[in-house]
Amino acid sequence: MLNIGNANNQLLTEKFPYDESFKADYLDNPEQAAGQKKYAYLWPFSGSFSAVNTLMELPKNKALYQKILDQRVLPGLMEYRDHSREPVGYASYINSAPASDRFYDDNVWLGIDFTDSYVQTKKIDYLKHAEEIWTFVKSGEDEKLGGGIYWCEQKKESKNTCSNAPAAVFALKLFEATKDKEYLNEGRRLYEWTKAGLQDPRDNLYWDNIQLNGNIGKAKYSYNSGQMLQAAALLYKLTKEKKYLLDAQVLAKSCLSYFFQTRDGENFPILRNSNLWFHAVMMRGYVSLFEQDANRTYLDIFAKNLDRAWYKMRDQYGLFDVDWTLEKKQTSKWLLDQCAFVEMYGRLAQLGY
């Protein structure tokens, strides 16, 4: 999926085969989505960072994957780093194009990856990038609604689970990396804010956002609940307060009930059709919970799903479809979906699957 039209950068295309008509509707900005297509937007590009990071954690070929990170992924990523606005953050499209919106959640995912890279390698530049991103993310919080981080810098209309739950995870990982207790405090505070305002008390899953007028956007996505699952597991790891482990275990059961379904002919729950990367992020939560309670039940289910995908959902190029029902083949493949599969297989491999 490298853009073969420009050998001078390490940017990627968003779709394979390349599709000029593609519109990035996830931007919530029709003008920008319609006008910029040559390269992938930041969010799908960032999936390559997570994928390579996961491969770098495997016991073999660490040096190879760090070389790919340093020579291919990060040079491409720097094309999105926007230092024309303060604080420095990563824009949704490359800097050589007209200025694009900056999303706090996009930046949080990068911050998590930089922190993970630092923990693996102790390369100080990775930590510096993570701390720079933390400054940007913190600039997205104010006292409206009692705190919480907005979704988009240019559209401060809602505070979303997808910016606050992973920000809690980011802060907790920064605490692990630096031992600075302020990060632990921030992670706990963001977790509690999100839990208080965005958890559905009926099933313990998480709604998508709260608007400044107090209205709740009640869509439920696997990455939102999955990041609160990971945050709870990390809080238990770091504080040994049992309530966080119980939070994580209850949420794990709810995610299984909601984001998986039984299908005829299968003897295990199948992932529901949704954004595939959302499911990969949910899996991070299950991995963190397993690291605390050693219960393989949920990861066994993921492994069975991924075995099924390997044998039944790949095309002639080795690229994955994302329809778990196996009923609709897709000719167009999205960069982020492929990165999500790499990440999930990598995480299972780390655990001996």
Residue pairs with C-beta under 8 A, 6 or more apart in sequence:
1 12
1 13
1 16
1 40
1 335
1 338
2 10
2 11
2 12
2 13
3 9
3 11
3 12
3 13
3 38
3 39
5 38
9 75
9 76
9 79
10 71
10 72
10 73
10 75
10 76
11 39
11 40
11 45
11 76
11 79
11 94
12 39
12 40
12 44
12 45
12 48
12 76
12 335
13 38
13 39
13 40
13 335
14 22
14 24
14 37
14 39
14 40
14 41
14 44
14 334
14 335
15 22
15 332
15 333
15 334
15 335
16 317
16 319
16 332
16 333
16 335
17 331
17 332
19 332
20 37
22 37
23 30
23 33
23 34
24 32
24 33
24 36
24 41
25 33
26 43
27 33
27 41
27 92
27 101
28 152
28 155
29 100
29 101
32 92
32 93
32 100
32 101
35 98
36 93
36 97
36 98
36 100
39 45
39 79
39 93
39 94
40 335
41 92
41 93
42 80
42 90
42 91
42 92
42 93
42 103
42 106
43 92
43 103
43 106
43 109
43 336
44 334
44 335
44 336
44 339
45 76
45 77
45 80
45 335
46 77
46 106
46 109
46 110
46 113
47 277
47 335
47 336
47 338
47 339
47 340
47 343
48 73
48 76
48 335
48 339
49 69
49 73
49 74
49 77
49 110
49 113
50 109
50 113
50 280
50 339
50 343
51 339
51 340
51 342
51 343
51 346
52 65
52 68
52 69
52 73
53 69
53 113
53 116
53 117
53 120
54 342
54 343
54 346
54 347
54 350
55 61
55 65
55 342
55 346
56 62
56 65
56 66
56 69
56 117
56 120
57 116
57 120
57 346
57 350
58 65
58 346
58 349
58 350
62 120
66 121
69 117
77 90
77 110
79 94
79 95
79 96
80 90
80 91
80 92
80 93
80 94
80 95
81 88
81 89
81 90
81 91
81 95
82 88
82 89
82 90
82 91
82 95
82 99
82 102
84 95
84 99
85 99
85 102
87 132
87 135
87 136
87 139
88 132
88 135
88 136
89 102
89 107
89 133
89 136
89 153
90 102
90 106
90 107
90 110
90 133
90 136
91 99
91 100
91 101
91 102
92 100
92 101
92 102
92 103
92 106
93 100
101 152
101 153
101 154
101 155
102 136
102 152
102 153
102 154
103 151
103 152
103 153
103 163
104 136
104 137
104 140
104 149
104 150
104 151
104 152
104 153
104 163
104 167
105 151
105 160
105 162
105 163
105 166
107 133
107 136
107 137
108 133
108 137
108 163
108 166
108 167
108 170
109 166
110 129
110 133
111 129
111 130
111 133
111 134
111 137
111 170
111 174
112 166
112 169
112 170
112 173
114 126
114 127
114 129
114 130
114 133
115 126
115 127
115 130
115 170
115 173
115 174
115 177
116 173
117 123
117 126
118 124
118 126
118 127
118 130
118 177
119 173
119 176
119 177
127 177
127 178
130 170
130 174
130 177
131 174
134 170
134 171
134 174
137 149
137 163
137 167
137 170
138 149
139 153
140 149
140 150
140 153
140 163
141 147
141 148
141 149
141 150
144 159
144 212
145 159
145 197
145 210
145 212
145 214
146 193
146 197
147 189
147 193
148 159
148 164
148 190
148 193
148 194
148 197
148 210
149 159
149 160
149 163
149 164
149 167
149 190
150 156
150 157
150 158
150 159
150 160
150 163
151 157
151 158
151 159
151 160
151 162
151 163
151 209
156 212
157 211
157 212
158 209
158 210
158 211
158 212
158 217
159 209
159 210
159 212
160 208
160 209
160 217
161 194
161 198
161 206
161 207
161 208
161 209
161 224
161 227
161 228
162 208
162 209
162 221
162 223
162 224
162 227
164 190
164 193
164 194
164 198
165 190
165 191
165 194
165 206
165 224
165 227
165 228
165 231
166 227
166 281
167 190
168 186
168 187
168 188
168 190
168 191
168 194
168 227
168 228
168 231
169 187
169 227
169 230
169 231
169 234
170 187
171 183
171 184
171 186
171 187
171 190
172 183
172 184
172 187
172 231
172 234
172 235
172 238
173 234
174 180
174 183
175 181
175 183
175 184
175 187
175 238
176 234
176 238
184 238
184 239
187 231
187 234
187 235
188 235
188 239
190 231
191 228
191 231
191 232
191 235
194 206
194 228
195 228
195 247
197 210
198 206
198 207
198 208
198 209
198 210
198 216
198 224
199 205
199 206
199 207
199 228
200 206
200 207
200 218
200 220
203 254
203 257
203 258
204 250
204 251
204 254
205 220
205 225
205 251
205 254
205 255
205 258
206 220
206 224
206 225
206 228
207 216
207 217
207 218
207 219
207 220
207 224
208 217
208 218
208 219
208 220
208 221
208 224
209 216
209 217
210 216
210 217
211 217
220 258
221 274
221 275
221 278
222 255
222 259
222 274
222 275
222 278
222 279
222 281
222 282
223 275
223 277
223 278
223 279
223 281
223 282
225 251
225 254
225 255
225 258
225 259
225 282
225 285
226 255
226 278
226 281
226 282
226 283
226 284
226 285
226 286
227 281
227 284
227 285
228 247
228 251
228 285
229 248
229 251
229 252
229 255
229 282
229 285
229 286
229 288
229 289
230 284
230 285
230 287
230 288
230 289
232 244
232 245
232 247
232 248
232 251
232 289
233 244
233 245
233 248
233 285
233 288
233 289
233 291
233 292
234 288
235 241
235 244
236 242
236 244
236 245
236 248
236 292
237 288
237 291
237 292
245 292
245 293
248 285
248 288
248 289
248 292
249 289
249 293
251 285
252 285
252 286
252 289
252 298
255 282
255 285
255 286
256 269
256 298
256 301
259 271
259 272
259 274
259 279
259 282
260 269
260 270
260 271
260 272
260 301
261 269
261 270
261 272
262 269
262 270
263 270
263 325
266 308
268 301
268 304
268 305
269 301
270 305
270 308
270 324
270 325
271 279
271 305
271 324
272 324
273 322
273 323
273 324
273 325
276 320
276 322
276 336
276 337
276 340
276 341
277 336
277 337
277 339
277 340
279 340
279 344
280 340
280 341
280 343
280 344
283 302
283 343
283 344
283 347
284 347
286 298
286 299
286 302
287 299
287 347
287 351
289 295
289 298
290 296
290 298
290 299
290 351
299 348
299 351
299 353
302 344
302 348
303 348
303 353
305 324
306 341
306 344
306 345
306 348
309 320
309 324
309 341
312 326
313 320
313 321
313 322
313 323
313 324
313 326
314 320
314 321
315 321
315 329
315 333
319 333
319 338
320 333
320 337
320 338
320 341
321 328
321 329
321 330
322 330
322 334
322 337
323 329
323 330
